[in-house]
């Protein structure tokens, strides 16, 4: 089974995807980790890499092409990235979108990275604006169109275990139908 978990920064993608992968004994593949490694390899922040990516489409395209290739080769994995649902296409059995209000997501990121909330909120808004523009320009993706997703969850409504449980119930229902 190939599942994708997508959503904006701080929505819980990584944590939920890891939980799902453990519960289903599937490989966990993180687009965020790949992107962070690219930034780290260049000695810059993710925010800086995002700004560079606005003028250098090879960064996004490399990451997205990796996700596409993984989705074509893997059939027992959870792939997590902002565009995983789009990049995996019909190879995905289940596409999941996670979201939460911006203030909650920024707070999660600030806690995770031990940074000031005001700075993280500003960076998150800039990052999302940049990414939405690039995804539209590169792929014609309307990031607000959630119609491709099989399951959409507001992660501010319950803790991570509750979200993972909701996904597991959905996967079980999907498996029963198959």
C-alpha positions as CSV (number, residue, x, y, z in Angstrom):
1,X,0.0,0.0,0.0
2,X,1.3,3.5,-0.9
3,X,0.0,6.4,1.2
4,X,0.9,10.0,0.8
5,X,0.6,12.6,3.6
6,X,0.6,16.3,2.5
7,X,-0.1,19.6,4.1
8,X,1.5,22.9,5.0
9,X,4.5,23.4,7.4
10,X,3.6,22.6,11.0
11,X,0.4,20.6,10.1
12,X,1.9,17.4,11.6
13,X,2.8,15.7,8.3
14,X,6.0,14.2,9.6
15,X,4.8,13.0,13.0
16,X,1.6,11.5,11.6
17,X,3.3,9.9,8.6
18,X,5.9,8.3,10.9
19,X,3.1,7.0,13.1
20,X,1.2,5.6,10.2
21,X,4.3,3.9,8.8
22,X,5.1,2.3,12.1
23,X,1.5,1.1,12.6
24,X,1.3,-0.3,9.0
25,X,4.9,-1.5,8.9
26,X,5.6,0.6,5.8
27,X,8.7,2.5,4.9
28,X,8.7,6.2,5.8
29,X,9.9,8.7,3.2
30,X,10.1,12.4,4.1
31,X,10.3,15.1,1.5
32,X,11.0,17.6,4.2
33,X,14.1,15.7,5.3
34,X,15.3,15.7,1.7
35,X,14.7,19.4,1.4
36,X,16.5,20.1,4.7
37,X,19.5,18.0,3.6
38,X,19.7,20.1,0.4
39,X,19.7,23.3,2.5
40,X,22.2,21.9,5.0
41,X,24.5,20.7,2.2
42,X,24.5,24.3,0.9
43,X,25.0,25.7,4.4
44,X,21.8,27.7,4.4
45,X,18.4,27.7,6.1
46,X,15.3,26.2,4.7
47,X,13.9,29.7,4.3
48,X,17.0,30.8,2.3
49,X,16.7,27.7,0.1
50,X,13.1,28.6,-0.5
51,X,14.1,32.1,-1.6
52,X,16.7,30.7,-3.9
53,X,14.2,28.2,-5.3
54,X,12.0,31.1,-6.4
55,X,14.6,31.8,-9.1
56,X,16.1,28.3,-9.4
57,X,13.4,25.8,-10.3
58,X,15.9,22.9,-10.3
59,X,15.7,22.7,-6.5
60,X,11.9,22.0,-6.4
61,X,12.0,19.9,-9.5
62,X,14.8,17.7,-8.1
63,X,12.8,17.1,-4.9
64,X,9.6,16.5,-6.8
65,X,11.1,14.2,-9.3
66,X,12.5,12.1,-6.5
67,X,9.1,11.8,-5.0
68,X,7.6,10.8,-8.3
69,X,10.3,8.1,-8.8
70,X,9.8,6.8,-5.3
71,X,6.1,6.6,-5.8
72,X,6.6,4.6,-9.1
73,X,9.0,2.2,-7.4
74,X,7.5,1.8,-3.9
75,X,4.3,0.1,-3.1
76,X,4.8,-0.3,0.6
77,X,5.5,3.2,1.9
78,X,4.2,6.4,3.4
79,X,5.5,9.4,1.5
80,X,5.3,12.7,3.2
81,X,5.8,16.0,1.5
82,X,3.9,19.1,0.7
83,X,3.3,17.8,-2.9
84,X,3.4,14.0,-2.2
85,X,-0.3,13.6,-3.1
86,X,0.2,15.4,-6.4
87,X,3.6,13.9,-7.3
88,X,2.6,10.3,-6.5
89,X,-0.5,10.6,-8.8
90,X,-2.3,7.4,-9.4
91,X,0.4,5.4,-7.8
92,X,-1.0,6.4,-4.4
93,X,-3.7,4.2,-2.9
94,X,-4.6,6.8,-0.3
95,X,-3.8,10.5,-0.3
96,X,-4.1,12.4,3.0
97,X,-4.1,16.2,3.6
98,X,-3.4,17.6,7.0
99,X,-3.9,21.2,8.0
100,X,-4.3,23.5,11.0
101,X,-4.7,27.2,11.5
102,X,-1.6,29.2,10.8
103,X,-1.1,30.3,14.5
104,X,-1.2,26.7,15.7
105,X,1.2,25.6,13.0
106,X,3.6,28.4,13.6
107,X,3.6,27.6,17.4
108,X,4.4,24.0,16.6
109,X,7.3,25.0,14.4
110,X,8.6,27.5,17.0
111,X,8.5,24.9,19.7
112,X,10.2,22.3,17.5
113,X,12.9,24.6,16.4
114,X,13.2,26.5,19.6
115,X,12.7,29.8,17.9
116,X,10.6,32.9,18.5
117,X,7.0,32.6,17.5
118,X,6.8,36.0,15.7
119,X,9.7,35.2,13.5
120,X,8.5,31.7,12.7
121,X,5.0,33.0,11.9
122,X,6.5,35.6,9.5
123,X,8.8,32.9,7.9
124,X,6.0,30.4,7.6
125,X,3.7,32.9,5.8
126,X,6.6,33.9,3.4
127,X,7.4,30.2,2.8
128,X,3.8,29.3,2.0
129,X,3.4,32.2,-0.3
130,X,6.6,31.4,-2.1
131,X,5.7,27.7,-2.4
132,X,2.1,28.3,-3.6
133,X,3.4,30.6,-6.4
134,X,6.1,28.1,-7.4
135,X,3.8,25.1,-7.5
136,X,1.3,27.0,-9.7
137,X,4.1,28.2,-12.0
138,X,5.9,24.9,-12.3
139,X,3.1,22.4,-12.3
140,X,-0.2,24.3,-12.6
141,X,-1.1,23.1,-9.1
142,X,-3.7,25.1,-7.2
143,X,-2.6,24.4,-3.6
144,X,-6.1,25.3,-2.3
145,X,-7.7,22.5,-4.4
146,X,-8.0,19.6,-2.0
147,X,-10.2,17.5,-4.3
148,X,-7.4,15.0,-5.0
149,X,-7.2,13.9,-1.4
150,X,-9.1,11.0,0.0
151,X,-8.9,12.2,3.6
152,X,-8.6,15.8,4.9
153,X,-8.0,16.3,8.6
154,X,-7.7,19.5,10.7
155,X,-4.9,18.4,13.1
156,X,-5.8,21.2,15.6
157,X,-8.9,19.3,16.7
158,X,-7.0,16.3,18.3
159,X,-3.6,15.1,19.4
160,X,-1.3,13.2,17.1
161,X,-2.5,9.8,18.4
162,X,-6.0,10.8,17.6
163,X,-5.1,11.8,14.1
164,X,-3.1,8.6,13.5
165,X,-6.2,6.6,14.8
166,X,-8.5,8.5,12.3
167,X,-6.1,7.6,9.5
168,X,-5.9,4.0,10.6
169,X,-9.7,3.7,10.6
170,X,-9.8,5.2,7.2
171,X,-7.2,2.8,5.9
172,X,-9.0,-0.2,7.4
173,X,-12.2,1.0,5.7
174,X,-10.3,1.4,2.4
175,X,-8.8,-2.1,2.8
176,X,-12.3,-3.6,3.5
177,X,-13.5,-2.0,0.2
178,X,-10.6,-3.3,-1.9
